[in-house]
Amino acid sequence: MTTMTTTHPNSRQFGKIAVFCGSSIGKNNAYTAPTIALGEAMAKRGISLVYGGGNVGLMGVIAETVYKGHECREDAVIGVIPDYLADSEVSGALVGESIVVGDMHSRKAKMFELADAFIAIPGGLGTLDETIEIATWQQLGLHTKPVGLLNVNGFFDKFIEFLDHAMDQEFIRPPSRGIILEDSDPEALIDKLAAYVAPRSVVELAREGSLDPNVRG
């Protein structure tokens, strides 16, 4: 199978997307098929994967799908994993290329360095931690890379509701709320990420005196 890249006019092209996701499969296997669909969409567009390493849970599903979609090319899947999680008993077999780092902070920094965009799919505390941190870095002006949620089976509905509530209560400004995109369809989500334009950072606005002192998020 030849990997094809789909071109979308007036949008950026991604070489690598980091996917944040669970090391569990989730209830009733409801999240496996959407994860496969995301991996297939990435491979079809010639997009490589950056992820947390290993082959357990949805992490394994996305890695194996992208790897096979790129005809098992090693550099199409890059797993970044802390040394204390690299044992096969913990994370399973490694897929594609692996970068072993010293700690969780180094893992996030390396994934950020390698990726052109970020997608969160269903997961737990680690997935939420990574997603919120990468969005916060953009809010502060540390990057302009797009961030999205693949909201399959309504998994992120309550999280989206929380973000909207925090905006309504003036802890998050509307431009900052707009940093985290969402869609239930992988192809549509990638298109949204490709068309995304980052807002001006709260740091830049504060320095020029145009940030509302009561709504700084």
C-alpha positions in Angstrom: 0.0 0.0 0.0 1.3 3.4 -0.9 0.9 6.2 1.7 -0.9 9.2 0.2 -1.0 12.7 1.5 -4.3 14.6 1.2 -3.8 18.3 0.5 -6.3 20.8 1.9 -6.1 24.3 0.4 -5.3 27.3 2.7 -4.2 25.1 5.6 -0.9 23.9 7.1 0.5 20.5 6.5 1.6 18.3 9.4 4.6 16.0 9.5 3.9 14.6 12.9 0.9 14.8 15.3 1.3 13.9 19.0 -1.6 11.8 20.3 -2.4 11.8 24.0 -4.4 8.8 25.0 -5.1 6.1 27.6 -3.0 3.0 28.4 -6.3 1.3 28.8 -8.8 0.2 26.1 -11.8 1.7 27.8 -15.3 0.3 28.5 -16.8 -2.2 26.1 -14.1 -1.5 23.5 -16.1 1.5 22.5 -13.0 3.6 21.7 -11.0 1.2 19.7 -12.7 1.7 16.3 -12.5 5.6 16.6 -8.8 5.3 17.5 -8.2 3.1 14.4 -10.0 5.6 12.3 -7.7 8.4 13.6 -4.6 6.4 12.8 -5.8 5.6 9.3 -6.7 9.2 8.7 -3.2 10.2 9.8 -1.5 7.6 7.7 -3.6 8.5 4.6 -2.3 12.1 4.9 1.3 11.0 5.4 1.3 12.1 9.0 3.6 10.4 11.5 2.7 9.7 15.1 4.4 10.9 18.3 3.0 9.3 21.4 3.9 8.0 24.9 5.5 4.7 23.8 4.6 1.0 24.2 1.6 -0.9 22.8 -0.9 -1.2 25.7 -4.4 0.2 25.6 -5.4 2.9 23.1 -1.7 3.9 22.9 -1.0 0.5 21.3 -4.0 0.8 19.0 -3.0 4.2 17.6 0.7 3.2 17.3 0.0 -0.1 15.5 -2.5 1.5 13.1 -0.2 4.4 12.1 2.8 2.0 11.8 0.9 -0.4 9.5 -0.6 2.5 7.5 3.0 3.7 6.8 4.0 0.2 5.7 5.8 -0.5 9.0 8.2 2.3 8.5 10.1 2.7 11.7 10.3 6.5 11.7 6.5 6.9 11.2 5.9 6.1 14.9 8.0 7.8 17.6 7.3 6.7 21.2 8.7 8.9 23.9 8.8 7.0 27.2 10.5 7.6 30.6 13.1 5.0 31.5 11.1 3.7 34.5 8.1 2.9 32.2 10.1 1.3 29.4 10.0 -2.3 30.7 7.8 -4.6 28.6 5.9 -5.7 31.8 4.7 -2.1 32.2 4.3 -0.7 28.7 4.3 -3.8 26.4 6.4 -4.0 23.2 7.8 -0.9 21.7 6.5 0.2 18.3 8.5 2.1 15.7 11.3 4.3 17.0 11.6 4.8 20.8 13.2 7.7 22.7 13.8 6.9 26.3 14.0 9.9 28.6 14.7 10.4 32.3 11.3 11.6 33.6 7.7 12.7 32.7 8.7 16.3 32.3 11.3 15.4 29.7 8.8 13.2 28.0 6.3 16.1 27.6 9.1 18.4 26.4 10.3 16.0 23.8 6.8 15.2 22.5 6.2 19.0 22.2 9.5 19.4 20.3 8.7 16.7 17.8 5.0 17.3 17.1 3.4 19.9 14.8 0.0 19.5 16.5 -1.7 17.6 19.3 -4.8 15.4 19.5 -6.3 14.0 22.7 -8.4 10.9 22.5 -10.1 9.1 25.4 -7.8 8.5 28.4 -7.4 9.2 32.1 -5.4 11.6 34.3 -2.3 11.5 32.1 -4.2 12.4 29.0 -5.9 15.3 30.7 -2.6 16.5 32.2 -0.9 16.5 28.8 -3.8 18.2 27.1 -4.2 21.0 29.6 -0.5 21.6 29.9 0.0 21.9 26.1 -3.0 24.3 25.9 -1.7 26.4 28.8 1.7 26.7 27.1 -0.1 28.2 24.1 -2.1 30.5 26.2 1.2 31.9 27.6 2.6 32.3 24.1 5.1 29.5 24.2 3.9 28.0 20.9 1.1 28.3 18.3 0.7 24.6 17.5 -3.0 23.5 17.3 -4.6 21.3 20.0 -7.7 19.2 19.5 -10.0 16.7 21.2 -11.4 13.7 19.3 -14.7 13.6 21.2 -15.9 10.1 20.3 -19.0 8.7 22.1 -19.3 11.9 24.0 -16.2 11.1 26.0 -15.1 14.7 26.4 -18.6 16.2 26.8 -18.2 17.0 30.5 -14.7 18.3 30.0 -15.9 20.6 27.2 -18.8 21.7 29.5 -16.2 22.5 32.2 -14.2 24.7 29.9 -17.3 26.5 28.8 -18.3 27.0 32.4 -14.9 28.3 33.3 -15.2 30.8 30.4 -18.7 31.8 31.5 -17.4 32.4 35.0 -14.5 34.6 33.5 -11.6 32.4 34.5 -10.9 31.6 30.8 -11.1 34.3 28.1 -13.0 33.3 24.9 -9.8 33.4 22.8 -8.1 31.1 25.3 -11.1 28.8 25.3 -10.8 28.6 21.5 -7.3 27.0 21.8 -8.8 23.6 22.4 -10.7 22.5 19.3 -13.0 19.5 19.2 -14.7 17.2 16.7 -16.1 13.6 16.7 -14.7 12.8 13.3 -10.9 12.3 12.8 -10.8 13.8 9.3 -12.8 16.9 10.3 -10.7 17.4 13.4 -7.4 17.3 11.4 -8.9 19.8 9.0 -9.7 22.1 11.9 -6.2 21.8 13.3 -4.8 22.6 9.9 -6.9 25.7 9.6 -6.2 26.9 13.1 -4.8 30.4 13.9 -3.6 30.9 17.4 -4.8 33.9 19.4 -2.4 36.5 20.9 -1.0 35.3 24.2 -2.1 36.6 27.5 1.6 37.5 28.2 1.8 39.7 25.1 -1.6 41.4 25.9 -0.5 42.0 29.6 2.7 43.6 28.5 1.0 46.1 26.2 -1.6 46.8 28.8 -4.6 45.5 26.8 -5.5 42.5 29.0 -8.5 42.8 31.3 -7.1 42.7 34.8 -10.1 40.8 36.0 -10.1 38.1 33.3 -6.5 37.1 32.7 -6.8 33.4 31.7 
